[in-house]
Amino acid sequence: MARYTNPAGYDRFMGRWSARLAPLFADFAGITAGRVLDLGCGTAMLSRTLLDRSAMIEVVGIDPARSYLGHARQLIPSPRIAFVCGGAEALPFANATFDAALALLVVQELPKPAAAVREMRRVTRLGGLLATCVWDFRQGMPMFSLFWEAATAVAPEAVARRRAETGGPSPYASADTLEALWHQAGLAEVKTTALQVPLDFTSLEDFWTPFLLGATGTSAFARDLDAATGGAVGARLRQVIGERWGEGGFTLAATAFAVVGRA
């Protein structure tokens, strides 16, 4: 899949959001020291944040995409981090290996989220912290809302087919469902929050060009649809954004839901 073969493109597309979310998430989780598992680490935005927070933190990042792990290794030449290739539902670690297990923007992508959380709990010591966060794709991600608005205006049938193929948002896309998932895993002291992440765009091109890199399923669809329509999607976006913010820069704010609990 495109999303697993273009880590640099991912960093330009969604990674710039993750870079702003990761410190807020780490603050909420309350990680200050210890050995931390970064589950589904991807390009390691969370790992970078954790290492920068404290010299008392060591990180193990695990992800099934070797291309992303290779990209992350090049970006973080630190002796306090190690990377492992593997899946979330069967972690290759002994019981109680970590002081904390975190997952940044991962749970909603997993085929078996409950199994992954049970594994996170298994590899975390008694009293250790488990936390995750997800984007509010229903109402709190205006970057995608703008794209879908433009795409629907230009090619409604293609958009309808795409939505039928992919289905709706993950059921774990709200604070309530995350809280329930954590309670089902037997975690204690569970609490949730909503994290607000603003991002500045200098121009339409700054907003739109990363879509065309095809680093995720959605951005690959955007790139292909724009090409198939002779650039009509991009032109419609320029019109929509121009009507709302003019020709200069603009700011969008996204919302993420987070949950933390103790093993």
LINTATA-V543721 format. One record per pair of residues at least 6 apart in sequence whose ideal C-beta (glycine too) atoms are under 7 Angstrom apart, sorted by the first residue. I is the first residue (numbers start at 1). J is the second residue. Records with the same first field share a line. If there is no record, write none. Layout:
I: J  J
This chain:
2: 214  215  220
3: 10  215  216  217
4: 65  67  68
5: 67
6: 213  214  215
7: 43  67  68  71
8: 71
9: 213  214  215
10: 43  215  216
11: 43
12: 210  213
13: 210  211  213  215  216  219
14: 216
15: 43  45
16: 199
17: 197  199  254
18: 45  104  105
19: 45
20: 197  199
21: 133  195  197  256
22: 45  46  49  104
23: 49
24: 195  197
25: 104  133  195  258
26: 49  50  53
28: 193  195  258  260
29: 102  129  131  260
30: 129
31: 50  57  100  129
32: 54  56
33: 54  56  57
34: 57  99  100
35: 58  98  99
36: 50  57  58  59  98  99  100  102
37: 60  62  98  101  102  123
38: 44  46  47  59  60  61  102
39: 62  88  101  102  103  106  120
40: 63  88  103  106
41: 47  61  62  63  72
42: 63  68
43: 68  71  72
44: 61  72  75  76
45: 104
46: 102  104
47: 59  61  76  81
48: 76
50: 57  59
51: 57  59  76  78  80  81
58: 80
59: 80  81
60: 82  84
61: 72  81  83
62: 84  86  91
63: 69  85
64: 85  86  87
66: 85
69: 83  85
72: 83
73: 83
84: 92
86: 92
88: 110  116  119
89: 112  115  116  119
90: 119
91: 119  123
93: 123
95: 122  123
96: 124  125  126
97: 123
98: 123  124  125  128
99: 125  128
100: 124  128  129
101: 120  123  124  130
102: 131
103: 132
104: 133
105: 133  134  135
106: 132
107: 113  116  132  134  172
108: 134  170  172  173
110: 116
113: 172  181
114: 181  184
117: 181  185
118: 185
120: 130
121: 130  185  187  263
124: 130  263
125: 263
126: 263
127: 262  263
128: 262  263
129: 260  262
130: 187  261  263
131: 258  259  260
132: 178  259
133: 195  256  257  258
134: 172  173  178  256  257
135: 141  254  256
136: 173  255  256  257
137: 144  169  173
138: 169  173
140: 254  255
141: 254
142: 252  254
143: 252  254
144: 218
146: 237  240  241
147: 211  222  237
148: 159
149: 240
150: 233  236  237  240
151: 159  225  233
152: 159
153: 236
154: 229  232  233  236
155: 225  229
158: 225
162: 221
171: 177
172: 178  181
174: 257
175: 192  194  257
178: 192  257  259
179: 190  192  259
182: 190  259  261
183: 190
187: 261  262  263
188: 261  262
189: 261  262
190: 259  261
191: 260
192: 257  258  259
193: 258
194: 255  257
195: 256  258
196: 253  255
197: 253  254  256
198: 251  253
199: 251  252
200: 249  251
201: 207  249  250  252
202: 249
203: 249
204: 237  238  241
208: 234  237
211: 219  222  223
212: 222  223  226
213: 219
214: 220  223
222: 233
225: 233
226: 233  234
241: 250
